[in-house]
């Protein structure tokens, strides 16, 4: 169990926050913001593959050419910005401003790519998505029985994304983080949650190492319960009234999904024996309290990080989540966290999600890291 681990003091001295807002993992885990790099050369290949696109460039180095890889955002984010796999072509002369890979390899994170001949920036992603037009906001759509619809109304499509906070910390606490949950000031570690000492030390270790061991990134593990509502590509609810269950699918990763059962069945797993096999999304049971869906989840494994930022948990983790759709475009998300294996007391957090009237994104976690 994780709670039995003990962690020493890390040697990193400071933490820099230079991560793009749409990053799918902490960029500083792989790249060093203290080592800027400018590349001028000719494109040899554009590898348009998830989770991140790579632009390969031949760069003069004395009398020879050296091939560098510039990592940029995902195909989905770039396509939303109006780009495609043909926006850059082999032979194009480019200037790339970025930061070097920590391991010394010929890789950079591409903060900007410019066509050398024209000065046009390419493969750029907006820092933030546009807010919902207030004129489009309508009252909460409802089922014939009066309950709020968590998914799309008939004839419409959409999903929940764009969390108002992509970090997890106790309600009432205000500490600065980047979009991946990396603290901007390491001294704020003790403010985030009511940690037991081993959990606090592990959280600090992950933070000081820029969360480089995040299993969601290095081995494509699922985001897991709670963290799924911090991810950029959102989640889709499909309410199956006839089966007394809600089908919940994540937009990113590997399109992981699970059921929230609303028929009052015991919280003992399903017919495949999951009561003795803890899961990434646990055994979720839901019921309605007025206009709020309350979801009780137990049976979670320890193979994932249950939040951005790397907060630890154990198999004793018990979540009570509350979903309240306040209008067509807003979902209020609240969670109570009870894990006596990692925290000294029960605590809570919350944020809002925004309705995106589009099909759920098609984005899969693949190994594409030259």
C-alpha positions as CSV (number, residue, x, y, z in Angstrom):
1,X,0.0,0.0,0.0
2,X,1.1,3.5,-0.7
3,X,0.7,4.6,2.8
4,X,3.6,2.4,3.9
5,X,6.0,4.3,1.8
6,X,8.4,6.9,3.2
7,X,10.0,9.6,1.1
8,X,13.2,11.5,1.5
9,X,13.9,15.1,0.7
10,X,14.2,15.9,-3.0
11,X,17.0,18.0,-4.3
12,X,15.3,20.3,-6.7
13,X,15.5,24.0,-5.6
14,X,12.8,25.8,-7.4
15,X,9.7,25.4,-9.5
16,X,8.9,27.3,-12.7
17,X,5.4,27.6,-14.2
18,X,5.7,27.8,-18.0
19,X,3.2,25.1,-18.9
20,X,0.7,25.8,-21.7
21,X,-2.9,26.0,-20.5
22,X,-4.0,23.0,-22.6
23,X,-1.2,20.6,-21.7
24,X,-2.2,17.0,-21.1
25,X,0.7,16.4,-18.7
26,X,3.1,18.6,-16.8
27,X,5.4,19.8,-19.6
28,X,8.1,20.7,-17.0
29,X,8.4,17.0,-16.1
30,X,10.1,16.5,-19.5
31,X,11.4,19.9,-20.4
32,X,13.4,22.5,-18.4
33,X,12.1,26.0,-18.5
34,X,15.5,27.3,-17.4
35,X,17.0,26.1,-20.7
36,X,15.5,28.1,-23.6
37,X,16.5,26.9,-27.1
38,X,16.1,28.5,-30.5
39,X,16.1,26.2,-33.5
40,X,16.4,27.4,-37.1
41,X,16.1,24.7,-39.8
42,X,14.1,22.8,-42.3
43,X,11.1,20.6,-41.5
44,X,11.7,16.9,-42.3
45,X,8.5,15.4,-41.0
46,X,5.3,16.3,-39.1
47,X,4.2,13.4,-36.9
48,X,0.4,14.2,-36.4
49,X,-0.3,11.7,-33.6
50,X,-1.8,11.7,-30.1
51,X,-1.1,12.7,-27.4
52,X,1.2,15.4,-28.9
53,X,2.3,16.4,-32.4
54,X,6.0,16.4,-33.1
55,X,7.7,18.5,-35.8
56,X,11.1,17.1,-36.9
57,X,13.6,19.6,-38.1
58,X,17.1,19.5,-39.6
59,X,19.2,22.1,-37.9
60,X,22.7,23.1,-39.1
61,X,25.4,22.3,-36.6
62,X,28.7,23.3,-38.1
63,X,29.2,21.3,-41.3
64,X,26.5,18.8,-40.6
65,X,22.7,18.7,-40.1
66,X,21.2,17.5,-36.8
67,X,17.6,16.3,-36.5
68,X,15.6,17.8,-33.6
69,X,12.1,17.0,-32.4
70,X,9.8,19.8,-31.4
71,X,6.8,18.6,-29.3
72,X,3.7,20.7,-29.5
73,X,0.0,20.4,-28.5
74,X,-2.3,17.5,-29.4
75,X,-3.8,17.1,-32.9
76,X,-7.3,17.8,-31.4
77,X,-6.3,21.2,-29.9
78,X,-4.3,22.2,-33.0
79,X,-7.3,21.3,-35.3
80,X,-9.6,23.4,-33.1
81,X,-7.1,26.3,-33.7
82,X,-7.6,25.8,-37.5
83,X,-4.4,23.8,-38.2
84,X,-4.0,20.4,-39.9
85,X,-1.3,17.9,-40.7
86,X,-0.5,19.9,-43.9
87,X,-0.1,23.3,-42.2
88,X,3.6,22.5,-42.1
89,X,5.3,20.6,-44.9
90,X,8.7,18.9,-45.3
91,X,11.1,21.5,-46.6
92,X,9.5,24.5,-44.8
93,X,12.0,26.8,-43.2
94,X,11.0,27.4,-39.5
95,X,12.2,29.1,-36.4
96,X,11.2,27.4,-33.2
97,X,11.4,29.0,-29.8
98,X,11.2,26.4,-27.0
99,X,12.8,24.8,-23.9
100,X,15.2,21.9,-23.9
101,X,14.5,18.3,-22.8
102,X,15.8,17.6,-19.3
103,X,17.6,14.4,-20.4
104,X,19.8,16.3,-22.8
105,X,18.2,14.7,-25.9
106,X,17.6,16.7,-29.1
107,X,14.0,17.6,-28.1
108,X,12.3,20.8,-27.2
109,X,8.8,21.9,-26.2
110,X,7.8,24.2,-28.9
111,X,6.4,27.4,-27.4
112,X,6.2,28.9,-30.8
113,X,6.9,27.9,-34.4
114,X,7.3,30.6,-37.1
115,X,7.8,30.3,-40.8
116,X,11.2,31.9,-41.3
117,X,10.5,33.5,-44.7
118,X,7.2,35.2,-43.8
119,X,7.2,35.5,-40.0
120,X,3.8,33.7,-39.8
121,X,3.2,31.8,-36.6
122,X,1.9,28.2,-37.2
123,X,0.5,25.4,-35.0
124,X,-0.5,28.0,-32.3
125,X,-3.2,27.2,-29.9
126,X,-5.3,29.9,-28.1
127,X,-4.5,30.2,-24.4
128,X,-8.1,29.6,-23.4
129,X,-11.4,28.6,-24.9
130,X,-14.1,31.2,-25.4
131,X,-16.7,31.5,-22.7
132,X,-20.3,30.5,-23.3
133,X,-22.4,33.3,-24.9
134,X,-24.9,34.3,-22.1
135,X,-27.6,34.6,-24.7
136,X,-27.4,30.9,-25.3
137,X,-27.9,29.9,-21.7
138,X,-31.4,28.5,-21.0
139,X,-33.1,26.8,-18.0
140,X,-32.0,23.3,-17.1
141,X,-33.4,20.7,-19.6
142,X,-35.5,18.0,-17.8
143,X,-36.9,14.5,-18.3
144,X,-40.6,13.9,-18.3
145,X,-40.4,13.0,-14.6
146,X,-39.0,16.5,-13.8
147,X,-35.4,15.4,-13.1
148,X,-32.6,17.4,-14.7
149,X,-31.0,15.9,-17.8
150,X,-27.3,15.4,-17.2
151,X,-26.7,14.8,-20.9
152,X,-28.0,16.3,-24.1
153,X,-31.6,17.1,-24.8
154,X,-33.4,15.4,-27.7
155,X,-32.0,16.5,-31.0
156,X,-28.9,18.0,-29.4
157,X,-25.4,16.9,-28.6
158,X,-22.7,17.9,-26.1
159,X,-20.5,17.1,-23.1
160,X,-19.1,18.7,-19.9
161,X,-15.6,20.2,-19.9
162,X,-13.6,23.4,-19.2
163,X,-13.5,23.0,-15.4
164,X,-13.2,26.3,-13.5
165,X,-10.4,24.7,-11.6
166,X,-8.1,21.9,-12.8
167,X,-6.4,21.5,-9.4
168,X,-7.6,19.8,-6.3
169,X,-7.4,21.5,-2.9
170,X,-9.5,21.8,0.1
171,X,-12.5,24.2,-0.1
172,X,-11.5,27.7,1.1
173,X,-7.8,27.2,0.3
174,X,-6.3,29.5,-2.3
175,X,-2.9,28.6,-3.6
176,X,-1.6,29.2,-7.2
177,X,-1.1,26.2,-9.5
178,X,-0.7,25.8,-13.2
179,X,-3.2,23.9,-15.4
180,X,-1.6,20.5,-14.5
181,X,-1.8,21.1,-10.8
182,X,1.8,22.1,-10.3
183,X,2.2,24.5,-7.4
184,X,3.8,27.8,-8.3
185,X,5.2,28.0,-4.7
186,X,6.4,24.7,-3.2
187,X,6.0,26.2,0.3
188,X,2.2,25.9,-0.2
189,X,2.3,22.1,0.0
190,X,0.9,22.0,3.6
191,X,-2.1,24.2,2.7
192,X,-3.6,22.0,0.0
193,X,-5.2,19.2,2.1
194,X,-5.2,17.7,5.6
195,X,-2.4,15.2,4.8
196,X,-1.0,12.4,6.9
197,X,2.8,12.9,7.0
198,X,3.5,10.1,4.5
199,X,1.0,11.4,2.0
200,X,2.2,15.0,2.5
201,X,5.8,13.9,1.8
202,X,4.8,11.9,-1.3
203,X,2.8,14.8,-2.6
204,X,5.8,17.1,-2.2
205,X,8.1,14.5,-3.8
206,X,5.8,14.4,-6.9
207,X,5.6,18.2,-7.0
208,X,9.4,18.6,-6.7
209,X,9.8,16.2,-9.6
210,X,7.3,18.0,-11.7
211,X,5.0,15.0,-11.6
212,X,7.2,13.1,-14.0
213,X,5.9,9.7,-12.7
214,X,2.3,10.5,-13.5
215,X,0.9,7.0,-14.6
216,X,-1.7,8.7,-16.7
217,X,1.0,10.0,-18.9
218,X,3.9,7.5,-18.8
219,X,1.8,4.4,-19.1
220,X,-1.6,5.7,-20.4
221,X,-3.4,4.7,-17.2
222,X,-7.0,6.0,-16.8
223,X,-7.6,9.4,-15.1
224,X,-9.7,7.6,-12.6
225,X,-12.5,8.9,-10.4
226,X,-12.6,12.6,-9.6
227,X,-9.6,13.5,-11.8
228,X,-11.7,12.8,-14.9
229,X,-13.5,16.0,-14.1
230,X,-10.3,18.0,-14.2
231,X,-9.3,16.9,-17.7
232,X,-9.4,19.1,-20.9
233,X,-11.5,16.8,-23.1
234,X,-14.4,16.4,-20.7
235,X,-17.0,13.8,-20.0
236,X,-20.4,12.7,-21.5
237,X,-23.4,11.4,-19.5
238,X,-25.8,9.0,-21.1
239,X,-28.7,8.3,-18.8
240,X,-30.2,4.9,-19.4
241,X,-33.5,5.2,-17.5
242,X,-34.7,1.7,-18.5
243,X,-31.6,0.1,-16.9
244,X,-31.4,2.4,-13.9
245,X,-27.9,3.4,-14.7
246,X,-25.8,6.3,-16.1
247,X,-23.1,5.6,-18.7
248,X,-20.2,8.0,-18.1
249,X,-17.5,8.3,-20.8
250,X,-14.3,10.3,-20.7
251,X,-13.3,12.3,-23.8
252,X,-9.5,11.9,-23.5
253,X,-7.1,9.1,-22.5
254,X,-8.5,5.9,-24.0
255,X,-12.2,6.8,-23.8
256,X,-12.6,5.1,-20.5
257,X,-16.1,4.6,-19.2
258,X,-18.0,3.3,-16.2
259,X,-21.6,2.9,-14.9
260,X,-23.2,4.8,-12.1
261,X,-26.1,2.5,-11.0
262,X,-29.2,4.2,-9.6
263,X,-31.3,1.1,-8.7
264,X,-30.1,0.8,-5.1
265,X,-28.0,-2.3,-5.6
266,X,-25.4,-3.1,-2.9
267,X,-22.0,-1.5,-3.4
268,X,-20.3,-4.9,-4.0
269,X,-19.0,-4.7,-7.5
270,X,-20.5,-6.3,-10.6
271,X,-20.8,-9.8,-12.0
272,X,-17.1,-9.9,-13.1
273,X,-16.0,-9.9,-9.5
274,X,-15.0,-6.3,-9.1
275,X,-15.9,-6.4,-5.4
276,X,-12.6,-8.0,-4.9
277,X,-10.8,-6.2,-7.7
278,X,-10.6,-2.5,-7.0
279,X,-11.1,-0.3,-10.0
280,X,-10.0,3.0,-11.5
281,X,-13.5,4.4,-11.2
282,X,-14.6,2.2,-8.3
283,X,-18.1,1.0,-7.7
284,X,-20.4,4.0,-8.1
285,X,-24.0,4.2,-6.8
286,X,-26.2,7.2,-7.4
287,X,-29.4,8.7,-6.1
288,X,-31.2,12.0,-6.5
289,X,-31.6,14.6,-3.8
290,X,-33.9,17.2,-5.4
291,X,-32.1,18.4,-8.5
292,X,-28.7,17.0,-7.5
293,X,-27.3,13.6,-8.4
294,X,-25.4,12.3,-5.5
295,X,-22.8,9.6,-6.3
296,X,-21.2,7.4,-3.7
297,X,-18.0,5.7,-4.9
298,X,-15.9,3.0,-3.2
299,X,-13.6,0.2,-4.3
300,X,-10.9,2.4,-6.0
301,X,-7.5,1.0,-6.7
302,X,-4.1,2.8,-6.1
303,X,-2.8,2.6,-9.6
304,X,-3.8,6.1,-10.6
305,X,-3.4,9.6,-9.3
306,X,-6.8,10.7,-8.2
307,X,-6.2,14.4,-9.0
308,X,-4.0,16.6,-11.1
309,X,-1.0,17.6,-9.0
310,X,-0.5,14.1,-7.7
311,X,-2.4,14.0,-4.4
312,X,-2.0,10.5,-3.0
313,X,-4.8,8.1,-2.0
314,X,-5.2,4.6,-0.7
315,X,-7.8,1.8,-1.4
316,X,-9.8,3.3,1.6
317,X,-10.7,6.3,-0.6
318,X,-14.4,7.0,-0.5
319,X,-15.9,9.8,-2.6
320,X,-19.3,11.5,-2.4
321,X,-19.8,13.5,-5.5
322,X,-22.7,15.9,-6.1
323,X,-23.7,17.0,-9.7
324,X,-26.1,19.9,-10.0
325,X,-27.0,21.2,-13.5
326,X,-27.9,24.8,-12.7
327,X,-28.8,25.7,-16.4
328,X,-28.1,24.4,-19.9
329,X,-24.4,25.4,-19.8
330,X,-23.3,25.0,-16.1
331,X,-22.7,22.0,-13.9
332,X,-21.8,22.5,-10.3
333,X,-19.4,19.7,-9.1
334,X,-18.8,19.1,-5.4
335,X,-16.9,16.3,-3.9
336,X,-16.3,15.1,-0.3
337,X,-13.1,13.0,0.2
338,X,-12.8,10.5,2.9
339,X,-9.5,8.5,3.0
340,X,-8.3,7.6,6.5
341,X,-5.3,6.0,4.9
342,X,-3.9,9.2,3.6
343,X,-5.7,12.2,5.3
344,X,-6.3,13.1,8.9
345,X,-10.0,14.0,8.3
346,X,-12.7,14.2,5.7
347,X,-12.5,17.2,3.4
348,X,-14.2,18.7,0.4
349,X,-13.6,20.6,-2.8
350,X,-15.6,21.8,-5.8
351,X,-15.7,23.7,-9.1
352,X,-17.9,24.1,-12.1
353,X,-18.0,22.5,-15.6
354,X,-19.1,24.1,-18.8
355,X,-21.4,22.5,-21.5
356,X,-19.7,22.1,-24.9
357,X,-22.4,21.7,-27.6
358,X,-20.3,19.3,-29.7
359,X,-19.6,15.6,-30.1
360,X,-17.2,14.2,-27.5
361,X,-13.7,14.6,-28.7
362,X,-11.8,11.7,-30.3
363,X,-8.5,11.6,-28.5
364,X,-6.6,8.5,-27.5
365,X,-3.5,8.1,-25.4
366,X,-0.7,6.7,-27.6
367,X,3.1,6.4,-27.2
368,X,4.4,9.3,-29.4
369,X,7.4,10.7,-27.6
370,X,10.5,10.7,-29.8
